[in-house]
Amino acid sequence: MARVTAGGEKHRVYKKTTKRGEGKVGDIMVNHPTKDKGTYDTISLTRTAKAKTVKQGIKAEKDWHKKNDKIKKGYHKMPDGSIMKDSAHKKTKKKG
């Protein structure tokens, strides 16, 4: 098991050894043990990122957080990759 901090969140990356819960035995899993647990609390990195080792799982998790940086509440990402405040975006929409 490895503890990793990525995207401002703490993660545990490990190889699954029991049949309980999500994923299959032998899968590389990531768990987000923070207070804000959500729908994607435990994810199989073997299924989503094709990770075969814990080291590959750690790299996949860090890469995912680099590509999907956390956006503050009240902001959203535009198609060109820039981040815009929601209130500013609403002013520019056309009424139709």
DSSP file with accessible surface (Angstrom, degrees, kcal/mol):
  #  RESIDUE AA STRUCTURE BP1 BP2  ACC     N-H-->O    O-->H-N    N-H-->O    O-->H-N    TCO  KAPPA ALPHA  PHI   PSI    X-CA   Y-CA   Z-CA
    1    1 A M              0   0  134      0, 0.0     2,-0.4     0, 0.0    13,-0.2   0.000 360.0 360.0 360.0 143.4    0.0    0.0    0.0
    2    2 A A  E     -A   13   0A  24     11,-2.6    11,-2.8    52,-0.0     2,-0.5  -0.985 360.0-141.9-130.5 140.2    1.2    3.5   -0.8
    3    3 A R  E     +A   12   0A 184     -2,-0.4     2,-0.4     9,-0.2     9,-0.2  -0.894  27.3 178.6-101.4 129.7   -0.1    6.9    0.5
    4    4 A V  E     -A   11   0A  13      7,-2.7     7,-3.4    -2,-0.5     2,-0.6  -0.980  23.7-150.2-133.2 142.2   -0.1    9.6   -2.1
    5    5 A T  E     +A   10   0A  99     -2,-0.4     2,-0.3     5,-0.2     5,-0.2  -0.968  31.6 156.5-112.1 120.6   -1.2   13.3   -2.0
    6    6 A A  E >   +A    9   0A  10      3,-2.2     3,-1.4    -2,-0.6    -2,-0.1  -0.992  63.4   5.6-144.2 135.2   -2.5   14.5   -5.4
    7    7 A G  T 3  S-     0   0   38     -2,-0.3     3,-0.1     1,-0.3    -1,-0.1   0.792 128.3 -62.0  64.5  26.8   -4.8   17.3   -6.3
    8    8 A G  T 3  S+     0   0   76      1,-0.3     2,-0.3    62,-0.0    -1,-0.3   0.581 116.3 106.7  76.8   7.7   -4.8   18.4   -2.6
    9    9 A E  E <  S-A    6   0A  36     -3,-1.4    -3,-2.2    25,-0.0     2,-0.4  -0.896  70.2-122.1-119.7 151.1   -6.4   15.1   -1.6
   10   10 A K  E     -A    5   0A 142     -2,-0.3     2,-0.3    -5,-0.2    -5,-0.2  -0.747  33.7-174.6 -89.9 136.9   -4.9   12.1    0.3
   11   11 A H  E     -A    4   0A   3     -7,-3.4    -7,-2.7    -2,-0.4     2,-0.5  -0.945  20.9-149.1-130.1 152.2   -5.1    8.8   -1.6
   12   12 A R  E     -AB   3  31A  72     19,-2.3    19,-2.2    -2,-0.3     2,-0.5  -0.992  14.0-166.7-117.7 123.5   -4.3    5.2   -0.8
   13   13 A V  E     +AB   2  30A   0    -11,-2.8   -11,-2.6    -2,-0.5     2,-0.3  -0.948  24.2 150.4-110.9 127.2   -3.2    3.1   -3.7
   14   14 A Y  E     - B   0  29A  50     15,-2.3    15,-3.4    -2,-0.5     2,-0.5  -0.961  48.8-104.2-151.7 165.2   -3.1   -0.7   -3.1
   15   15 A K  E     - B   0  28A 121     -2,-0.3    13,-0.2    13,-0.2     2,-0.2  -0.858  44.0-120.3 -96.3 125.8   -3.5   -4.1   -4.6
   16   16 A K        +     0   0   15     11,-3.1    10,-2.7    -2,-0.5    11,-0.1  -0.449  35.0 171.9 -71.0 133.5   -6.8   -5.7   -3.7
   17   17 A T        +     0   0  116      8,-0.2     2,-0.3    -2,-0.2    -1,-0.1   0.495  56.0  60.2-119.7  -9.5   -6.6   -9.0   -1.8
   18   18 A T  S    S-     0   0   62      2,-0.2     8,-0.1     6,-0.1    -2,-0.0  -0.804  73.6-128.0-119.5 164.4  -10.2   -9.7   -0.8
   19   19 A K  S    S+     0   0  190     -2,-0.3    -1,-0.1     6,-0.1     2,-0.0   0.580  76.4 106.4 -84.6 -10.6  -13.4  -10.3   -2.7
   20   20 A R  S    S-     0   0  194      4,-0.0    -2,-0.2     2,-0.0    -3,-0.1  -0.342  74.8  -2.1 -70.4 149.6  -15.3   -7.7   -0.7
   21   21 A G  S    S-     0   0   73     -2,-0.0     2,-0.1     0, 0.0     0, 0.0  -0.190 107.1 -11.5  75.9-161.4  -16.2   -4.3   -2.2
   22   22 A E  S    S+     0   0  101      2,-0.0    21,-0.1    21,-0.0     7,-0.0  -0.347 102.8  21.3 -75.6 154.7  -15.5   -2.9   -5.6
   23   23 A G  S    S-     0   0   35     -2,-0.1     2,-0.2    19,-0.1     6,-0.0   0.035  84.4 -76.8  80.4 170.9  -13.0   -4.4   -8.0
   24   24 A K    >   -     0   0  158      1,-0.1     3,-2.1     4,-0.1    -8,-0.2  -0.681  54.2 -83.4-104.1 159.7  -11.6   -7.9   -8.4
   25   25 A V  T 3  S+     0   0   81      1,-0.3    -8,-0.2    -2,-0.2     3,-0.1  -0.405 119.4  27.3 -60.7 130.9   -8.8   -9.6   -6.4
   26   26 A G  T 3  S+     0   0   32    -10,-2.7    -1,-0.3     1,-0.4    -9,-0.1   0.225  90.5 130.1  98.3 -14.1   -5.5   -8.5   -7.8
   27   27 A D    <   -     0   0   27     -3,-2.1   -11,-3.1   -12,-0.1     2,-0.6  -0.395  63.3-119.2 -69.5 150.4   -6.8   -5.1   -9.1
   28   28 A I  E     -B   15   0A   1     23,-0.4    17,-2.4   -13,-0.2    18,-1.2  -0.825  40.9-170.1 -89.6 122.8   -4.9   -1.9   -8.3
   29   29 A M  E     -BC  14  44A   0    -15,-3.4   -15,-2.3    -2,-0.6     2,-0.4  -0.808  18.2-152.7-117.3 155.1   -7.3    0.3   -6.4
   30   30 A V  E     -BC  13  43A   0     13,-2.3    13,-2.3    -2,-0.3     2,-0.4  -0.989  10.7-167.3-127.0 137.1   -7.3    3.9   -5.2
   31   31 A N  E     -BC  12  42A  19    -19,-2.2   -19,-2.3    -2,-0.4    11,-0.2  -0.984  14.4-150.5-125.0 136.0   -9.2    5.1   -2.1
   32   32 A H        -     0   0   19      9,-1.7     2,-1.9    -2,-0.4   -21,-0.2  -0.794  14.9-174.6-105.0  86.1   -9.9    8.7   -1.2
   33   33 A P        +     0   0   56      0, 0.0     2,-0.2     0, 0.0   -22,-0.1  -0.324  39.5 120.9 -82.7  58.6  -10.1    8.6    2.6
   34   34 A T  S >  S-     0   0   33     -2,-1.9     3,-0.6   -24,-0.1    -2,-0.1  -0.670  78.0-103.4-111.9 174.1  -11.1   12.3    3.1
   35   35 A K  T 3  S+     0   0  219      1,-0.3     2,-0.8    -2,-0.2    -1,-0.1   0.815 113.7  64.1 -66.2 -30.8  -14.1   13.8    4.7
   36   36 A D  T 3  S+     0   0   94      2,-0.0    -1,-0.3     0, 0.0     2,-0.0  -0.226  71.9 169.4 -92.7  48.2  -15.7   14.7    1.4
   37   37 A K    <   +     0   0  125     -2,-0.8     2,-0.2    -3,-0.6     4,-0.0  -0.340  10.8 169.7 -60.3 136.5  -16.1   11.1    0.2
   38   38 A G    >   -     0   0   50     -6,-0.1     3,-1.0    -2,-0.0    -6,-0.1  -0.464  50.9 -59.9-130.9-158.0  -18.3   11.0   -2.9
   39   39 A T  T 3  S+     0   0  126      1,-0.3     3,-0.3    -2,-0.2     2,-0.3   0.848 129.4  51.6 -61.3 -35.2  -19.5    8.7   -5.6
   40   40 A Y  T 3   +     0   0  177      1,-0.2    -1,-0.3     3,-0.0     3,-0.1  -0.221  69.7 129.3-100.0  45.9  -15.9    8.0   -6.8
   41   41 A D  S <  S+     0   0   37     -3,-1.0    -9,-1.7    -2,-0.3     2,-0.5   0.946  75.8  26.1 -66.4 -49.2  -14.5    7.1   -3.4
   42   42 A T  E    S+C   31   0A  27     -3,-0.3     2,-0.4   -11,-0.2    -1,-0.2  -0.974  75.0 179.9-122.0 125.5  -12.9    3.8   -4.4
   43   43 A I  E     -C   30   0A  36    -13,-2.3   -13,-2.3    -2,-0.5     2,-0.8  -0.970  29.2-127.4-129.2 139.9  -11.8    3.3   -8.1
   44   44 A S  E  >  -C   29   0A   1     -2,-0.4     4,-2.2   -15,-0.2   -15,-0.3  -0.756  18.0-171.1 -84.5 111.6  -10.1    0.4   -9.8
   45   45 A L  H  > S+     0   0    7    -17,-2.4     4,-1.9    -2,-0.8     6,-1.9   0.723  85.2  63.2 -76.1 -18.6   -7.1    1.8  -11.6
   46   46 A T  H  > S+     0   0   40    -18,-1.2     4,-0.7     4,-0.3    -1,-0.2   0.922 110.8  37.8 -67.6 -41.2   -6.6   -1.6  -13.3
   47   47 A R  H  4 S+     0   0  157    -19,-0.3    -2,-0.2     2,-0.1    -1,-0.1   0.923 127.4  33.1 -76.2 -44.1  -10.0   -1.0  -15.1
   48   48 A T  H  < S+     0   0   76     -4,-2.2    -3,-0.2     1,-0.1    -2,-0.2   0.856 136.2  18.3 -86.0 -35.4   -9.8    2.7  -15.7
   49   49 A A  H  < S-     0   0   45     -4,-1.9    -3,-0.2    -5,-0.2    -2,-0.1   0.308  95.7-119.5-121.1   6.1   -6.0    3.3  -16.3
   50   50 A K     <  +     0   0  154     -4,-0.7     2,-0.3    -5,-0.3    -4,-0.3   0.791  50.7 170.3  59.9  30.4   -4.8   -0.2  -17.1
   51   51 A A        +     0   0    3     -6,-1.9   -23,-0.4     1,-0.1    -1,-0.2  -0.563  19.2 178.7 -75.1 134.1   -2.4   -0.1  -14.1
   52   52 A K        +     0   0  164     -2,-0.3     2,-0.3     1,-0.1    -1,-0.1   0.556  66.3  37.1-110.4 -14.8   -0.8   -3.5  -13.3
   53   53 A T  S  > S-     0   0   67      1,-0.1     4,-2.1   -25,-0.1     5,-0.1  -0.901  83.2-112.9-132.1 163.8    1.4   -2.5  -10.3
   54   54 A V  H  > S+     0   0   40     -2,-0.3     4,-2.6     1,-0.2     5,-0.2   0.905 118.6  56.2 -62.3 -38.3    1.0   -0.1   -7.4
   55   55 A K  H  > S+     0   0  175      1,-0.2     4,-2.0     2,-0.2    -1,-0.2   0.919 108.3  46.5 -60.4 -42.9    3.7    2.1   -8.9
   56   56 A Q  H  > S+     0   0   93      1,-0.2     4,-2.5     2,-0.2    -1,-0.2   0.874 110.8  54.5 -67.1 -34.4    1.8    2.4  -12.2
   57   57 A G  H  X S+     0   0    0     -4,-2.1     4,-2.3     2,-0.2    -2,-0.2   0.906 107.0  49.6 -65.1 -41.3   -1.4    3.2  -10.1
   58   58 A I  H  X S+     0   0   38     -4,-2.6     4,-2.5     2,-0.2     5,-0.2   0.938 112.2  47.9 -63.2 -45.3    0.4    6.0   -8.3
   59   59 A K  H  X S+     0   0  126     -4,-2.0     4,-2.7     1,-0.2     5,-0.2   0.927 111.4  50.7 -61.8 -43.2    1.5    7.5  -11.7
   60   60 A A  H  X S+     0   0   21     -4,-2.5     4,-2.3     1,-0.2    -1,-0.2   0.912 111.0  48.6 -62.4 -40.4   -2.0    7.1  -13.1
   61   61 A E  H  X S+     0   0   10     -4,-2.3     4,-2.0     2,-0.2    -2,-0.2   0.932 113.3  46.1 -67.2 -43.9   -3.5    8.9  -10.1
   62   62 A K  H  X S+     0   0  100     -4,-2.5     4,-1.8     1,-0.2    -2,-0.2   0.918 113.1  50.1 -65.4 -42.0   -1.0   11.8  -10.3
   63   63 A D  H  X S+     0   0   51     -4,-2.7     4,-2.1    -5,-0.2     5,-0.2   0.903 108.7  52.6 -62.3 -41.2   -1.4   12.1  -14.0
   64   64 A W  H  X S+     0   0  137     -4,-2.3     4,-2.2     1,-0.2    -1,-0.2   0.930 109.8  48.4 -61.6 -43.0   -5.2   12.2  -13.7
   65   65 A H  H  < S+     0   0   23     -4,-2.0    -1,-0.2     1,-0.2    -2,-0.2   0.822 108.8  53.7 -70.0 -28.4   -5.0   15.0  -11.1
   66   66 A K  H  < S+     0   0  163     -4,-1.8     3,-0.5     1,-0.2    -1,-0.2   0.908 114.3  41.4 -68.3 -40.6   -2.6   17.0  -13.4
   67   67 A K  H  < S+     0   0  156     -4,-2.1     2,-0.5     1,-0.2    -2,-0.2   0.825 121.0  42.7 -75.0 -32.7   -5.1   16.8  -16.3
   68   68 A N  S  < S-     0   0   72     -4,-2.2    -1,-0.2    -5,-0.2    -2,-0.1  -0.553  81.4-172.9-115.9  66.4   -8.2   17.5  -14.1
   69   69 A D        -     0   0   75     -3,-0.5     2,-0.2    -2,-0.5    -3,-0.1  -0.226  35.8 -95.5 -61.6 149.8   -7.1   20.2  -11.8
   70   70 A K        -     0   0  144     -5,-0.1     2,-0.5     1,-0.0    -1,-0.1  -0.471  36.8-148.8 -71.5 131.1   -9.6   21.1   -9.1
   71   71 A I        -     0   0   57     -2,-0.2     3,-0.1    -3,-0.1     4,-0.1  -0.874  19.7-116.1-104.3 131.0  -11.8   24.0  -10.0
   72   72 A K    >   -     0   0  161     -2,-0.5     3,-1.6     1,-0.1     2,-0.1  -0.248  40.3 -88.7 -62.8 153.6  -13.0   26.3   -7.2
   73   73 A K  T 3  S+     0   0  210      1,-0.2    -1,-0.1     3,-0.0     3,-0.1  -0.360 116.2  32.9 -62.8 135.3  -16.8   26.5   -6.5
   74   74 A G  T 3  S+     0   0   32      1,-0.4    12,-2.9    -3,-0.1    13,-0.4   0.444 106.6  87.4  95.3   0.6  -18.4   29.2   -8.6
   75   75 A Y  E <   -D   85   0B  93     -3,-1.6    -1,-0.4    10,-0.3     2,-0.3  -0.848  53.6-168.4-124.9 162.7  -16.1   28.6  -11.6
   76   76 A H  E     -D   84   0B  48      8,-2.2     8,-2.7    -2,-0.3     2,-0.4  -0.977  26.8-105.5-148.8 161.4  -16.1   26.3  -14.6
   77   77 A K  E     -D   83   0B  90     -2,-0.3     6,-0.2     6,-0.2     5,-0.1  -0.755  30.6-141.9 -92.5 131.4  -13.8   25.2  -17.3
   78   78 A M    >   -     0   0   43      4,-3.3     3,-2.3    -2,-0.4    -1,-0.0  -0.470  29.5-104.3 -84.3 160.8  -14.4   26.5  -20.8
   79   79 A P  T 3  S+     0   0  136      0, 0.0    -1,-0.1     0, 0.0    -2,-0.0   0.805 122.0  57.7 -56.6 -28.7  -13.9   24.3  -23.9
   80   80 A D  T 3  S-     0   0  129      2,-0.1     3,-0.1     1,-0.1    -3,-0.0   0.481 122.7-105.8 -81.6  -1.2  -10.6   26.1  -24.7
   81   81 A G  S <  S+     0   0   41     -3,-2.3     2,-0.1     1,-0.3    -1,-0.1   0.301  79.0 128.0  98.3  -9.3   -9.3   25.1  -21.2
   82   82 A S        -     0   0   54     -5,-0.1    -4,-3.3     1,-0.0     2,-0.5  -0.393  57.2-125.1 -78.0 159.4   -9.5   28.5  -19.5
   83   83 A I  E     -D   77   0B  80     -6,-0.2     2,-0.4    -3,-0.1    -6,-0.2  -0.905  29.6-175.6-108.3 131.2  -11.4   28.8  -16.2
   84   84 A M  E     -D   76   0B  60     -8,-2.7    -8,-2.2    -2,-0.5     2,-0.2  -0.956  29.8-110.4-129.2 144.9  -14.2   31.4  -16.0
   85   85 A K  E  >  -D   75   0B 107     -2,-0.4     4,-1.8   -10,-0.2     3,-0.3  -0.509  27.9-128.9 -71.7 137.2  -16.3   32.6  -13.1
   86   86 A D  H  > S+     0   0   55    -12,-2.9     4,-2.1     1,-0.2     5,-0.2   0.897 106.0  53.9 -56.6 -43.1  -20.0   31.4  -13.5
   87   87 A S  H  > S+     0   0   61    -13,-0.4     4,-1.2     1,-0.2    -1,-0.2   0.884 108.4  49.7 -63.7 -36.0  -21.4   34.9  -13.0
   88   88 A A  H  > S+     0   0   42     -3,-0.3     4,-0.9     1,-0.2    -1,-0.2   0.882 109.8  51.9 -69.0 -35.3  -19.3   36.4  -15.8
   89   89 A H  H >X S+     0   0   45     -4,-1.8     4,-0.8     1,-0.2     3,-0.6   0.890 104.3  56.0 -69.5 -37.7  -20.3   33.6  -18.1
   90   90 A K  H >< S+     0   0  150     -4,-2.1     3,-0.5     1,-0.2    -1,-0.2   0.859 102.9  56.1 -64.3 -32.8  -24.0   34.2  -17.5
   91   91 A K  H 3< S+     0   0  175     -4,-1.2    -1,-0.2     1,-0.2    -2,-0.2   0.815 106.5  50.1 -69.2 -29.0  -23.6   37.8  -18.6
   92   92 A T  H << S+     0   0   94     -4,-0.9    -1,-0.2    -3,-0.6    -2,-0.2   0.593  85.2 107.4 -88.8 -10.8  -22.2   36.8  -21.9
   93   93 A K    <<  -     0   0  136     -4,-0.8     2,-0.3    -3,-0.5    -3,-0.0  -0.421  69.9-124.2 -69.5 143.1  -24.9   34.3  -22.9
   94   94 A K        -     0   0  202     -2,-0.1     2,-0.4     1,-0.0    -1,-0.1  -0.634  16.8-127.2 -86.4 143.0  -27.3   35.3  -25.6
   95   95 A K              0   0  211     -2,-0.3    -1,-0.0     1,-0.1     0, 0.0  -0.727 360.0 360.0 -86.5 136.4  -31.0   35.3  -24.9
   96   96 A G              0   0  126     -2,-0.4    -1,-0.1     0, 0.0    -2,-0.0  -0.407 360.0 360.0-153.5 360.0  -32.9   33.4  -27.5
